[in-house]
Amino acid sequence: MKIILTKDVEKLGKAGDIVKVKDGYARNYLIPRALGVAATAATLKLAEQLKAQENKKAKKAEVQAQSLAKKLKDISVTATMKAGEEDKLFGAVTAQIIADLLAEKGIEINKHDILLDEPIKELGVYDVPIKAGAGVKAEIKVWVVKE
């Protein structure tokens, strides 16, 4: 059965895509959950409209991501932490701490968009990658200094 997706479905397609699925999957899952509609002549027009809307959203998201990446490029934040001997930190600088430091500068970033492999546990300067959205990544400098 051919279905036009009305919403993004993981591992199947994006809104507006025309996909061929098994009848039972369409009848029992996609259509009742309003994730798709049967492909007919009338609904093909709907698919074109959904694709156009999706393209507009994608372009807008990409422009926003590019502007955020440009803004983040020149940002550096300083985390003041207590440290012991050999510059080992008591605790660690986590993605949440970096997100809070960015929020103080007026930039709202979700902690899940900060791509730290593991928390920072030593003093120094680190380049931390951040997902700006729409596949765009940026880096900020994080200075970890002794309190």
Backbone torsions as a table, in degrees:
resi	resn	phi	psi	omega
1	MET	NA	139.0	177.0
2	LYS	-93.5	133.0	-177.2
3	ILE	-127.0	143.6	171.2
4	ILE	-103.6	120.0	-178.2
5	LEU	-74.1	132.5	177.3
6	THR	-97.5	-17.0	176.1
7	LYS	-138.1	162.1	176.6
8	ASP	-66.3	132.8	177.2
9	VAL	-123.8	120.7	-177.9
10	GLU	-58.0	136.4	178.2
11	LYS	66.9	11.2	178.3
12	LEU	-125.9	-48.7	179.4
13	GLY	164.9	-179.0	-179.6
14	LYS	-102.3	167.2	179.4
15	ALA	-56.9	133.3	-179.8
16	GLY	95.0	-13.6	178.3
17	ASP	-72.2	144.2	174.4
18	ILE	-101.7	117.6	-176.3
19	VAL	-125.1	152.2	177.0
20	LYS	-103.0	121.3	-179.1
21	VAL	-129.9	167.0	176.4
22	LYS	-68.6	148.0	-176.2
23	ASP	-55.8	-45.1	-177.3
24	GLY	-64.0	-39.3	178.8
25	TYR	-63.6	-40.6	179.5
26	ALA	-68.7	-49.9	-176.2
27	ARG	-67.7	-38.8	-171.7
28	ASN	-95.9	-19.5	-176.0
29	TYR	-122.8	-59.9	-171.6
30	LEU	-67.2	-50.8	-175.6
31	ILE	-68.6	-46.0	179.4
32	PRO	-62.5	-29.2	-179.1
33	ARG	-91.4	7.5	179.8
34	ALA	59.0	32.6	176.6
35	LEU	-90.1	-16.0	-179.7
36	GLY	-163.0	164.1	176.1
37	VAL	-131.6	154.8	179.3
38	ALA	-63.4	141.5	-177.3
39	ALA	-80.4	110.1	174.1
40	THR	-127.9	178.1	-179.4
41	ALA	-60.3	-41.0	-179.3
42	ALA	-69.3	-39.5	-177.2
43	THR	-77.0	-16.8	175.1
44	LEU	-65.8	-33.6	174.8
45	LYS	-65.4	-39.4	176.6
46	LEU	-60.2	-40.2	-179.9
47	ALA	-62.4	-41.4	178.9
48	GLU	-63.7	-41.5	178.4
49	GLN	-64.3	-42.4	179.0
50	LEU	-62.6	-41.1	178.7
51	LYS	-62.6	-42.9	179.5
52	ALA	-62.6	-43.7	178.1
53	GLN	-63.0	-42.3	-178.9
54	GLU	-63.7	-40.5	178.1
55	ASN	-64.1	-40.4	177.7
56	LYS	-62.2	-46.0	179.7
57	LYS	-61.2	-42.5	-179.0
58	ALA	-64.2	-42.7	179.0
59	LYS	-64.6	-42.9	179.6
60	LYS	-63.6	-43.3	179.3
61	ALA	-63.7	-38.0	-180.0
62	GLU	-67.6	-40.7	178.1
63	VAL	-62.9	-43.5	178.6
64	GLN	-63.9	-41.4	179.8
65	ALA	-64.5	-40.5	178.8
66	GLN	-64.3	-41.9	-179.9
67	SER	-68.1	-37.7	177.2
68	LEU	-65.6	-41.6	179.0
69	ALA	-62.9	-39.4	179.0
70	LYS	-63.9	-41.9	179.4
71	LYS	-66.2	-41.0	-177.7
72	LEU	-70.6	-25.8	-176.0
73	LYS	-57.2	-35.7	-176.0
74	ASP	-98.1	7.9	-175.8
75	ILE	-93.6	139.5	168.0
76	SER	-137.4	143.0	-179.5
77	VAL	-122.7	153.5	-179.4
78	THR	-119.8	122.7	176.2
79	ALA	-103.2	116.7	179.0
80	THR	-95.1	116.3	-174.5
81	MET	-127.8	153.9	172.7
82	LYS	-75.4	137.9	-178.0
83	ALA	-134.5	150.7	179.0
84	GLY	-103.9	-150.6	179.4
85	GLU	-65.2	152.2	178.1
86	GLU	55.8	29.6	175.9
87	ASP	58.1	29.4	174.2
88	LYS	-84.5	134.9	-178.3
89	LEU	-81.5	147.3	167.5
90	PHE	-85.7	102.5	-173.5
91	GLY	100.0	-155.8	-178.3
92	ALA	-156.6	158.2	174.4
93	VAL	-91.1	114.2	-176.5
94	THR	-104.5	174.8	177.6
95	ALA	-61.6	-35.3	178.8
96	GLN	-63.6	-42.1	179.3
97	ILE	-64.0	-42.5	179.2
98	ILE	-64.7	-40.7	178.2
99	ALA	-62.4	-39.8	178.0
100	ASP	-65.8	-40.4	178.1
101	LEU	-64.4	-38.8	176.8
102	LEU	-67.6	-36.5	178.8
103	ALA	-63.4	-34.4	177.0
104	GLU	-64.4	-27.6	178.1
105	LYS	-89.8	2.8	176.7
106	GLY	89.2	15.1	179.5
107	ILE	-115.0	114.3	-178.7
108	GLU	-89.2	112.9	177.8
109	ILE	-126.3	133.8	175.2
110	ASN	-70.0	139.6	-178.2
111	LYS	-62.0	-23.6	179.6
112	HIS	-75.8	-15.6	178.2
113	ASP	-87.6	-5.7	176.8
114	ILE	-91.4	117.3	-169.8
115	LEU	-93.8	67.9	174.7
116	LEU	-88.3	125.1	177.2
117	ASP	-64.7	-43.8	176.5
118	GLU	-152.1	157.6	-178.7
119	PRO	-59.0	149.3	-179.6
120	ILE	-81.1	127.0	-174.6
121	LYS	-121.9	9.7	178.6
122	GLU	-136.4	157.1	176.6
123	LEU	-68.2	152.9	176.9
124	GLY	146.9	-169.9	178.6
125	VAL	-114.9	130.0	-176.3
126	TYR	-128.5	141.6	170.8
127	ASP	-93.9	117.6	-176.4
128	VAL	-111.5	120.6	178.2
129	PRO	-76.0	145.4	-179.3
130	ILE	-133.7	135.6	174.4
131	LYS	-79.6	117.9	179.0
132	ALA	-88.6	-13.2	-179.5
133	GLY	111.9	159.5	177.7
134	ALA	53.9	34.2	177.4
135	GLY	78.8	7.9	-178.6
136	VAL	-97.1	132.3	177.6
137	LYS	-118.5	150.3	177.3
138	ALA	-136.3	164.9	177.4
139	GLU	-125.5	142.1	172.8
140	ILE	-121.6	158.0	175.6
141	LYS	-94.9	131.7	176.7
142	VAL	-116.9	117.6	177.4
143	TRP	-95.7	121.5	177.3
144	VAL	-107.2	113.3	-175.1
145	VAL	-121.9	159.8	-178.7
146	LYS	-77.4	139.4	179.0
147	GLU	-73.9	NA	NA
